[in-house]
Amino acid sequence: MILRKYSCSCLQIREHHRKVRKEAKKRGRKKPKKDPGVPSAAPFKEELLREAEQRKQRLEELKQKQKLNRQKEHEKKRKLEAKKNAAKIKEKAEGKESSGKSKAKTNKPLDKNSKKSFCRELKKVIEASDVVLEVLDARDPMGCRCPQLEQAVTCSGGDKKLLLVLNKIDLVPKENLEKWLNYLKKELPTVAFKSATLMKDRTMQEQFTKRRARVDLSRTTECFGSKCLLKLLQEHGKTQNKAIQVGVVGFPNVGKSSIINSLKGVRACNVGVARGVTKSMQIVHIDKQTKMLDSPSIIADPSNNALALALRSIIDTEESGSADVLEGVDAILNHCSKQQVMMHYSIPDFRNTEEFLTLLAQKRGMLKKGGVPDIENIAKLLLCDWTGAKISYHSQPPGSQRPPPYLTEDKIAEMQECFNLKTLEEENNNTVQALKYPSPASSIIFQSAGMANGTIEEHRVIEVASEWENLETSKEGEEEEEEDFTESDDDQDDVEEEKDVKEESKVQVTRKAKLGKQQTSPTNSEKQIAESEHSNSLSFSLDKTADEDDAYDFNTDY
């Protein structure tokens, strides 16, 4: 009996499930109706399909621009919030110090990575130096010159001298190098230099000398211009009758530490592809009469343009935002020849910076999960390539010789004193003849943005910080308006859908207006409606022509 009851219940359950499945099949899932598209018998079918593809591309470009704008706004908000939090923490710390016991004011050690520390160390180097070497990248010499630094050295008084060292001369064509040497020597004494990039440290050198093994020195280990520079400095020391201290200054990645290593013949200073490797002043003894002072990089002023900030500022690859890096890459591409960039990277034609980085990431295999191109990391890598010694590009010197206002004729003559300019020119010619250079066709033509402003004094860095705090307080009232303006991604998608619906209605109105023209002459009110709808549709799209408003709905995919 029990078995019969169990079998009956199982049969009932099976029957129930069968009925449920049957009803589900009858109901079925409601599938969205497919758009029939343009019928094959419709006139001008190919033109309509072509216009549909163009409309689709324009909508995609519009969405990409809106997405980039959203990202920039979000990153600006994050930075402002981070600075607000830092200011609050500082205020709390200052309040605790003031409420505690009164103590004598002492200079607290600054963080080595802070901009204030860099400015303090740089000022030490300038004050302690008898001769200051301003290192310039031969690919963009004018963009590596800092007017604040040159003015501080030339107007400091005393017998302080300023020399220009044109480094990385092997990365520019020979004709371009000669033009820059002729231009710069009219303002300040200029030395052509090619530093050794693969210097071995003391331990490695001792091992090789003990073993006496045969070492094949590649081109990268050779140094050019060191004899000329040492001879120039030693002659100046003899005229002063004392041991001189030579400060080496410049923007990041121009090769300051590499020049000191080349003069010493040993890797005495740390070097690297990353910017801002040198954190503090370092003294290196070349001989009994010459001391070299290595210095941190000059801090680029925030008032500089996007190109100068991309190439001359100290960028932390971990903390820098994607919008800042993308702006830097965009500025570099806008100042270069597009065809030469395509040939150098072996990349097809691209419409914008994002597409260029996407193609470059796909070619180099820099992909995230799901095969998505890693645009942010490839942009940081590209910035490192352009500031390092990998890419050959060159800029042209100005057409007319216009020295800065602080370099008067008297100052130029004062800086050229105690130096034998004839022997300097001969040594530069020997250096130029000894090197191999890239051909003008293989070197990318680059448009320089001119001199880059720098922050040398420590209190200027504090003023920049206080300006940010003032901006934060002034923008507190505006943030509420910005919150209303910057919507979330979902809200903006809804707005785009509403725009698409409005677009469909506008297209239908224009269709009716055109049909009315073909059959009977339209009334004045219909003409006004068509013209008003046509003007509204033009304001929505980017490059929409008047003929595209008379067609079918192009928002659908065919």
N, C-alpha and C positions, 0 to 999 in steps of 0.2 A: 504493500500500500504506500509506504514512504517513497519507494522508488518511482511509483507511478505519479505521485504528486510532484516529485522533483522534476521528472521529465516533462510533465504538463507545464510547470512554471517556466522551464527553459524554453519550451516551444512558444509560449506566450511572449516572453521577452524578445525572442528572435523575430516573431511576427511584428512586434511593436517597432523594433529597430528597422525592419524592412519597410514598414509604412512611413516611418520618418524619413528614410532615404529617398523613398519614392516621391514624397511631397517636396523634399528639397530639390529633387531633379526637376519637378514640374515648375516650381518657383524660379529656380536658376538665379545666377548672379547677374545683376544689372550692369552690363558693360557699357562704357561710354560710346556714344555713337561716333564713328569715324567720320572725319571730314571728307566728303567726296572729292575735294580738290577742284582743280580747273578741268572742266570737261574737255575731251579731246577735240570736239567739234567747235570749241570756242575760238573766235578770231584772236590773233596775236597771242597765242598760248605761250610761245617761247619768251616774248617780252614780259608777259605777266609773271612767269616763273622767275625770270631774271630779276625783275623788280622786287619780287617776294624775297629772294635771297639777299638783295641789297638791304631791304628793310630789316630783315633778321640780323644782319651783320651790324647795322647801326644800333639796333636795340641792345645787342650784346656789348658793343663799345660803350654805350650809355650806362649800362649796368656796371661795367668794370670801373668806369670813372666814378660813379656813385660809391662803389665799394671802397676805392682808394681814398676818396674824401672822408668816408666814414671812419676808416682806419686812422687817418691823420688826426681827425677830431678826437677819437678815443685816446690816442697816444698823447695828445696835448693835455687832455683832462688828467690822464694818469700822471704825467710829469708834474702838473700843477698840484695834484693831490700829494704826490711824494714830497715836493718842496714844502708844502704846507705842514705836513707831518714833521719834516726835519726842523722847520722853524719853531713849531710847538715844542719839540724835544729840547731845542737849544734854549728856548725861553724858560722851560722848567728847570733845566740845569743851571742857568744863570740865577734864577730865583733861589734855588737851594744854596748856591754859593754865597749870594748876598745875605741870606738869612743865617748862615753859619758864622763861625768866628772870622773876624777880619784877619786876612793874611797878606803878606807882602806879595806884590805882583811879580810873577816870574814868567819868563817866556817859555810856554809849554812847547814840547816838541811836536811839530806838525807831522801829519801822515805823509810818508814819502811819495804817495801817489796823488796827493792833492795839488791843485794848481798853485796855491800859495807857496808850497814848498818848492815847486819848480821855479817860481819867480824869485824867491829868496836866494836859491842856489845860483841862478843865472846872474843875479845882481852881484853876488860874491865874485864870480868869475870875471865879470866886466871890471869891477873895481880893483881886483888884484892883478890884472893883466897889463903888461907894457905894450903888447901887440895883440889885436883881436882879429882872428880869422873868421870871416863870415862865409860859411860853406853854402854853395849854390848847386842845385841840380842842373846839369848842362841841358837837360831836356826842356826846362822851363826856368831859366835863370831869373827873369824878372818876377815871376811868381814866388820865388824863394827869397827875395830881398824884403827886409823888414825896415821900413822908414824910421820906426821908433827906436830900434836898436842902433841904426847908423847915426841918427841924430844924438843919441845918448853918448856914443863913443866919440864922435867928432866934436861935440860941444862940451866934453868933460874937462877940457883944459889939460895942461901938462904936455908931455911928449907921447901921449897914447896914440898909436897908429892903428889904422883899419885896412886890412887886406881882404880881397875877394879870392876864394879858392873855387874854381869851376870843376866840380867833381863829376864822375860818371861820363867822361867825354867819349868813351867808347860806345855809347848808346845813341849818338847822333851822327848825321853825315858830316864829312870833313868840311865841306863848304860852309855849312851852318855853324860849325864850331869856330871857324876863322872869322865869320861875321860877328859872332858874339864876343870874341876876344878883342876885336877892333873896336867894338862899341863900349865894352866895359872898361878898357884900359884908359879911355879918355876921362873917366870919372875917378876910378880908384885903381891902384896896382892889382893886377889879376894874374893868378897862377893857374895854368891848365894842369889838371891832376886826374889820375886814374888809380884808385886805391886797390889794394889786394884784398880780395873777398874771402879767400880760403887761407887765413893765417892760422898757424899752429901755435899752441901754447908752449910755455917753457918746458914742461915735462916731455911733450912730444918731440921738441927740438933736441933735448938732451939724448933721448933714446935714439934718434936718427943719427946724431953725431957720434954716439958710441958705436953703433953698428956699422956706420959708414956705408949704409946701403945706398944703392942708386935710386934716386927718387926722380920721377918724371914730373917736372913742374909744368902744369897746364897754364893756359893764358890767364885764368882767374887768379893765380897766385902771384903774377907779375905786377909790379907797381911802376907807374910812370909819373914823373913830376916831383918825386920825393927829393931828389938831389937839388933841383932848382929851388924848392921851398926851404930846405935846410940851409942852403948857401945864402939865401936872402935873409933868413933870420939870424944866422951867425954874423953876417956883415953888419946887421943892425945892432947886434950885441956888442961888437967891437967899437962901434961909434959911441955907444952909451957907456963903455968901460965898466960893464957890470953884467951879471947873469940876468937874463930876461925871462919873464913868464909870458907864455903865449896862450891866450884863451881861444877855444874853438867853440863857436856858437852857430846856431842855425835852427831851422824848422825840423820837424821829425823826418827821419829816413832820408836825409840828404847825405849821410855818410860821415858824420863828425868823428865817431869812435873809430871807424875804419881808417880814417886819415892818420889818427894818432898811432894805431897799430902798424900802419904802413911805414911811418917814420921811425918807429921803434924797431920794426923788424920782427916783433913778437906780438902775440895776442895779449896785450896788456889790459884792454878794456873789453867789456862784454858787448857783443853786437848781436843783432837779430832782425828778422823780417818784421816783427811786431813794432809798433810805434811806442816811443817813450821807454826804451830799455834802460837808458841812463837816468837814474833818479837823483843823484847828487854830484857835487864837484869831486873830481878825481885827479890827482896829481901824478904825472908820468914824467920821469927824468929821461930826456933824450941823450944829453951829454952834460958836462959840467956847467956849461953856459946857457943851457936851454931847458926850461921846464914847460911841459904841455899841460893845460888845465882843461879836462873834459867837462862839459856842462850838460844839464838837461835841455830839452827842446824848448824853443820859444812857444808860448801859449798863443794860439791864433785867436784874434779878437772876434767875438760873436757878430760884430757888424760887417764882417767880410761876406762876400757873395757865396753862393752854394758851392761853386767850383773850388774856391780857396779853402773853405771849411772841409771839403771832401779830401783834398790832397795834403793840406798843411796842418790840420788839427789832430790832436791825439785822440783817436777813436778807440774806445774799449769795445771789442767785438762781442763781449758777453752782455754788456749793459746797454749798448746803443740800440735804439729802436729801429724797426724795419723801415719806417717812413724816412728817417734821416739817411739811412744807407741807400735807399732807393733814390732819394733826391740827389745824393752825391753821384751815383752812377748815371742818373739822367743828365746831370750837369756835365759830366765828362763826355758822354756821347754827343751832347749838343755842341761841344767845342771841338769835335773831331770830324774827319771826313768819313761819311757813312760807308762808302764803298771800300775804303782801306780797312775799316773795322771789320766788315764782312769778310774781306780776303784774309785778314790776320787770324780771325777765329774760325774761318771756313764755315760760315753760317749763311743761310739764305736771307733774302730781304725780310726786314721786320718793320712793323708799323710803329711800335712804341717800345719803351724801355722794358716793360713787363714781358712782352713777347720775345725780346732779345735775350733776357735772362732765362726765360723758359727754354728757348732753343739751346742756349749754352749749357744749362743744367742737364738737359736730355743728352747732349753730346758727351759731356764729361761723366755721366752716370750719377749725378748728385740728385737722388730721388728719395722721397719719403715713402711711407707705407702706402701701398696701392698704386705706386708708380707716379705719385704727384711730384712735380719738380720742386726742389728745395731752393726757392728764389732768394730767400734771405741770406742763406750761407753762400750761395754762388755770388751774390752781390758783394759780400764781405771779402770773398776770395779775389774778386776782380779789383777791388780797391787796393788790396795788398799787392797785387801784380803791378798796378800803375804807380804805386809809390816805391816799390822795390826795383830790382835791376833786371826784370824779365822782359819788359816791353820797350821797344825802341820807338820813341816819338820825338818830335822836335817842333819848336816854335821860332818864329822869325823875330829879330830885334826890331824896335821901333824905327820908323823911317827917318825921323829927325832926332838929333841929340838934344834932349831937354833934361838936364840934371835936376834933381830935387832942390827945393829952395834952401835947404840947410847945407848943400854942397856948393858954396860959392867958389869963385876962382881962387880966393886966398886959402880956403879950406882944402881945395884939391891940391894946390901947390904944397901946403903943409903936410898932407898925407903922403905925397910923393917924395918928400925930403928923405935923405939918408938911404934911399934905395937906388941902385943902379938899374935904371929902366931899360937901357940898351941890352945889358946881359940878360935881364929878365925876358925881353922879347926874343932873344936868340935861343934861350933855353926852352921857351914855349914852342918855338918853331921846331926844335929838335924833338920835343915830346909829341907834337902833332904829326910829324913825319914818321915816328916810330910805331904808331898804332895802326890797327886795322879798324875800319869803320863800316857801318851798314850802308847799303846803297840808298839814295833818296827815295827810290820806289818802294823799298821794304819798310821805311820808317814812316809812321803815321804823322800826318800834318796836324798840329795842335794849335789852337788859338788861345794865347795866354790871356789871363784876366788882369794882368798888371801886378804891382806890388801888393803884398798881403800885410795887413795891419796885425801887429802883435801886442800882447800885454806883457810888459817887462817889470813894472813896479807892482809890489804886493798889494798896496792899497787900491789899485785899480781893479784887482780881482774882487776885493771886498765891495767896491762900488757896483760891480756887475751883479753880485749876489743881492745887494740891497735893492737894486732896480727890479730884480725878479720878485722880491718880497713885496715891493710897492705894486707891481703888476698883479700879484695875487690878491692883495687887499682891494685894489680897484676893480678886479674882475669878480669879486664875490657876488656883487649884485647882478652881474651879467650872466653868471652861471645858471640862474634859474631860467633865463631866456634861452640859453644854449641847450638846456635839458629839453625844453619844449621843441627846439629846433632839431636837435639830434635825436632821432627816433631809433627804436630798436630795428633789427634786421627784418623781423616779421612784419612790423608796421609798415616799413618801407616797401616790402614785397606787396602788401595789400594796396598801398598807394599806386604801385606800378600796375597792378591788376586793374584798378579803377581807371587808370589812364588808358589801358588797352581797351577797356569797354567803351570809354568815351571816344577813342579813336575809331572803333567800329561804327559807332553811331554817326560820327562825322563823315566817314567814308560813304555810308548809306545815303546821307543827305546830298553829298556831291554827286552820287550816282543818279539820284532822282533829278537833280538839277540838270545833269547832262542829257538824260532821257527826255526831259521837257524841252530842251533845246532842239533835239533831233525831230520831235514830233510837232510841237507848236512853239511859238516864241514865248518864253517865260515872262511872268509878271515882274514888276520892279521889286516886290517883296521877296520873291524867290531868289532873284539875283543878289539881294542884300544878304540873305541867309547863306547862300553858297560862298559869297566873298568872306563873310565873317567866319564861317567854319574853316575856310581855306587858310585864313590868317592864323587861327588858333592852332591848326595842325602844323603850320610852319614853326610856330613858337615851341612846339613840343620836340620835334625831331631835330637832329643836328644839321644835316646837309640835305634835307628833303627838297625836291624840286616840285614845281607846280603840276607837272604831268603825272606824278605818282599818286596824287590824291584822287584821280578819276578811276582807279582800278578796283580790283577785288580786295578782300581783307587779307593782308599779307602777313598777319601775325601767326598764321597757322603754318605747320611744317608739311611740306609736300614730299 
